[in-house]
């Protein structure tokens, strides 16, 4: 019997079988309190506050939640819309709309607004992810409550998860994965492969509607672990092939029956694309021993020089790296620990990308990611995110270490001093990577022209408003105007992933039309342009393409330059409701 099993059995004997629910709820409650504390600034005014580190993503996600709610209530197709990028539209299934939460939370979005949905998804996902991993570690893997609580907390609040908790809820909502692991373990043990396979298929289908990239990374990590573990126990692995094969076959059949059409729409439907290239986006070697921007021991300047604040996927910090290496060496004879250590090492190596970087400089040393980057689906993965595979593997190693040390502490010769020393080591390793509260700012108010409904005097429902500058991945202000107008008008271009030309490779945003390019240049330079007659004719053609009813210029740092240019294109505008407007004739 393993040390973990001995400790779990002893703990089970020492407590009542019918322990009160409140005695078991303290761990999930602690996770929830911690999550709320991180987002307290956002919860003070979900509709009026903005997570500063999210860039333009908060606007995009709130827009996704609102569009999904509208599709549900009006029985529209939730996989496509022309509210952005009119008239071409946006393939929503090919974007991260998280239908798995946006559809069930439709009542919240309609009654309280997409800002509340955004805050609820982020806060709830952190707590739910930590709780689900805690459940797996305690109930399925047999770790003590303390060890499981530590491991679950690490899975929910580790730096690679927190870096996405500003802007990418699809990489925070990881609460389905522990239940997938539990079912895979049941299949490994040969328990009811048909039933468990069917349940697994349902969970996989649901995860696809939460985040496909997460599922691909998870499958990659599980494959690495399975190969490493099977190599240590080949006879046991051969015995498990039949139930595993049966269960996985049933899971694939159930899952595909539910997601076949959405996946067809994603890859072959209108505005689909053939892949998304990121270049060499691997982790810097130095990042692994550096503290993240939003870790207690980190700072923006040091971490920001190595990765964006929303993609610090490998910032575990040097104390944890030392501990993981030590645990791998000490527990190497334990098959599970050996396989976990190999998984951490391989995932970390893959996350280095196609060319290894050190301290911001490309070493030109080929990275192991080259082995996978050419494969279907992997071509669209941001390679640095492979480091997230390390998180649950490290969590299990930590739980194993805590339980083994607790067993040693139970021996007579272990006195108080070693216990305090071990506690101090854990604090020294984990305290510097503890997350700090997220920074929020007041959102810029939407002009009265939109909040009062004045825009309806110029544009019929379903018409197209052309904001200046045109919405893009770098400027999503107009999406908020559209939300505050109940999504009753359409926008050209926008922030989404769609096809480029000529090979339909995925790009962020739309293929920009000439007038959009001109206005963007004016926005960036802050200098107005004297336009040519050819540019006026092009503007007229672009407005016809967008089915434009109205051009609107709101408050902007380059407002004077933009107004000068638009008036040279379209003639004089007039002031209404805090914006400049030009009626398209």
ABEGO torsion letter per residue (X at the ends): XBAAAAAAAAAAAABBABBBAAAAAAAAAAAAAAAAAAAAAAAABAAABBBAAAEAAAAAAAAAAAAAAAAAAAGBBAABBAABGOAAEBBAAABBAGAAAAAAAAAAAAAAEAAAAAAAAAAAAAAAAAAAAAAAAAAAAGBBAAAAAAAAAAAAABAAAAAAAAABAAAABAAAAAAAAAAAAAAAAGBGAAAAAAAAAAAAAAAAAAEAAAAAAAAAAAAAAAAAAAAABAAAAAAAAAAAAAAAAAAAAAAAAAAAAAAAAAAABBGBBAEBBAEBABBBAAAAABBBAABAABBAAAAAAABBAAABAABAEAAAAAAAAAAAAAAAABAAAAAAAAAAAAAAAAAAEABBBBGGBBAGBBBAAAAAAABBGAAABBAAAAAAAAAAAAAAAAAAAAAAAAAAAABAABBAAAAAAAAAAAAAAAAAABBBBBBBBBBBBBBAAAAAGAAAAABBBGBBBBBOBBBBAABAAAAAAAAAAGGABBBBEEBBBBBBOAAGBBBBEBBBBAAAAAAAAAAAAGBBBBBBAAAAAAAAAAAAAAGBABBBBBBBAAAAAAAAAAAAAAEBBBBBGGBBBBBBX
